[in-house]
Amino acid sequence: MSLLVVTLMVTVITVLVVSNWGLATTYINERFQTGVRASGFGLGYSLAVVPPGFYAYYQAGLGVVMPFEYTVLPLLVLGAALIVVGAVMGPETKDVDFTKEPEINAARTGEELAGERANT
């Protein structure tokens, strides 16, 4: 293979693999309320890399019951199933109007609270 073909193949594979992380970062960030967003994002993003870190051990364990060369296949199927389950468990946003401004529950001043008490 020529250098140009290899470069193009590597570029395409890199774009396909790395571009998903941009979506994952945004999705995880928006799943948490503003008050706990930093903690939730940190835990969600960091803990997501722990199970894959044991991939070699999973393969070694599966290698006992099947040829080692094929141990990647059940792990890919399991990973795909977990992605589908996570997507199904996520919030439904099909009919959500994202152009509408969210209601903000800002802290009210003492004067506003006093005025409300006087009106009741």
C-alpha positions as CSV (number, residue, x, y, z in Angstrom):
1,M,0.0,0.0,0.0
2,S,1.1,3.5,-0.7
3,L,1.7,6.0,2.0
4,L,-1.2,8.1,0.7
5,V,-3.7,5.2,1.1
6,V,-2.4,4.4,4.6
7,T,-2.6,8.0,5.6
8,L,-6.2,8.3,4.3
9,M,-7.3,5.1,6.1
10,V,-5.7,6.2,9.4
11,T,-7.4,9.6,9.1
12,V,-10.8,8.1,8.4
13,I,-10.5,5.6,11.3
14,T,-9.3,8.3,13.6
15,V,-12.2,10.7,12.7
16,L,-14.8,7.9,13.2
17,V,-13.4,6.8,16.6
18,V,-12.5,10.2,18.1
19,S,-15.5,12.2,17.0
20,N,-17.8,10.1,19.2
21,W,-16.0,11.4,22.3
22,G,-17.1,15.0,21.5
23,L,-20.7,13.8,21.8
24,A,-20.0,11.8,24.9
25,T,-18.5,14.7,26.7
26,T,-21.4,17.0,25.9
27,Y,-24.0,14.4,26.8
28,I,-22.4,13.5,30.1
29,N,-22.0,17.2,31.0
30,E,-25.7,18.0,30.3
31,R,-27.0,15.0,32.3
32,F,-26.4,16.7,35.6
33,Q,-28.0,19.7,37.2
34,T,-25.9,22.8,37.3
35,G,-25.1,22.6,41.1
36,V,-23.5,19.1,40.8
37,R,-22.4,19.3,37.2
38,A,-18.7,19.4,37.8
39,S,-18.8,16.5,40.3
40,G,-21.2,14.4,38.1
41,F,-19.2,15.0,35.0
42,G,-15.9,14.1,36.7
43,L,-17.3,10.9,38.1
44,G,-19.1,9.9,35.0
45,Y,-16.2,10.6,32.7
46,S,-13.6,9.1,35.0
47,L,-15.5,6.0,36.1
48,A,-16.4,5.2,32.4
49,V,-12.7,4.3,31.7
50,V,-12.3,1.9,34.7
51,P,-14.1,-1.2,33.3
52,P,-12.4,-1.0,29.9
53,G,-9.0,-0.9,31.7
54,F,-9.5,-4.5,32.6
55,Y,-10.1,-5.6,29.0
56,A,-7.0,-7.8,28.9
57,Y,-8.2,-9.7,32.0
58,Y,-11.7,-10.1,30.4
59,Q,-10.0,-11.6,27.3
60,A,-7.8,-13.9,29.4
61,G,-10.9,-15.2,31.3
62,L,-12.8,-15.7,28.1
63,G,-9.8,-17.4,26.6
64,V,-10.5,-20.3,28.9
65,V,-13.8,-21.1,27.3
66,M,-13.1,-20.1,23.7
67,P,-10.2,-19.4,21.4
68,F,-8.3,-16.3,22.5
69,E,-8.5,-14.8,19.0
70,Y,-12.3,-14.6,19.2
71,T,-12.6,-13.1,22.7
72,V,-13.0,-9.6,21.3
73,L,-16.3,-10.5,19.7
74,P,-18.4,-11.2,22.9
75,L,-16.8,-8.1,24.4
76,L,-17.9,-6.0,21.4
77,V,-21.4,-7.4,21.6
78,L,-21.6,-6.7,25.4
79,G,-20.3,-3.2,24.8
80,A,-22.9,-2.5,22.1
81,A,-25.7,-3.9,24.4
82,L,-24.6,-1.6,27.2
83,I,-24.6,1.4,24.8
84,V,-28.2,0.5,23.7
85,V,-29.3,0.1,27.3
86,G,-27.8,3.4,28.3
87,A,-29.5,5.2,25.3
88,V,-32.8,3.7,26.2
89,M,-32.5,4.7,29.9
90,G,-31.5,8.3,28.9
91,P,-34.1,11.0,28.8
92,E,-36.4,11.3,25.7
93,T,-35.8,14.5,23.9
94,K,-37.7,13.9,20.7
95,D,-40.5,16.3,21.5
96,V,-38.6,18.8,23.7
97,D,-38.5,22.4,22.5
98,F,-34.9,23.4,22.9
99,T,-35.6,27.0,21.7
100,K,-37.7,27.8,24.8
101,E,-35.9,29.5,27.6
102,P,-35.6,27.4,30.8
103,E,-37.2,28.7,34.0
104,I,-34.6,29.8,36.5
105,N,-35.3,29.5,40.2
106,A,-33.2,32.5,41.3
107,A,-32.9,33.4,45.0
108,R,-35.4,36.1,45.9
109,T,-34.5,39.1,47.9
110,G,-35.9,39.9,51.3
111,E,-38.1,42.6,49.9
112,E,-39.7,40.3,47.4
113,L,-40.5,37.7,50.1
114,A,-41.8,40.5,52.4
115,G,-44.1,41.7,49.6
116,E,-45.4,38.2,49.0
117,R,-46.2,37.7,52.7
118,A,-48.0,41.1,52.8
119,N,-50.2,40.1,49.9
120,T,-51.3,36.8,51.6
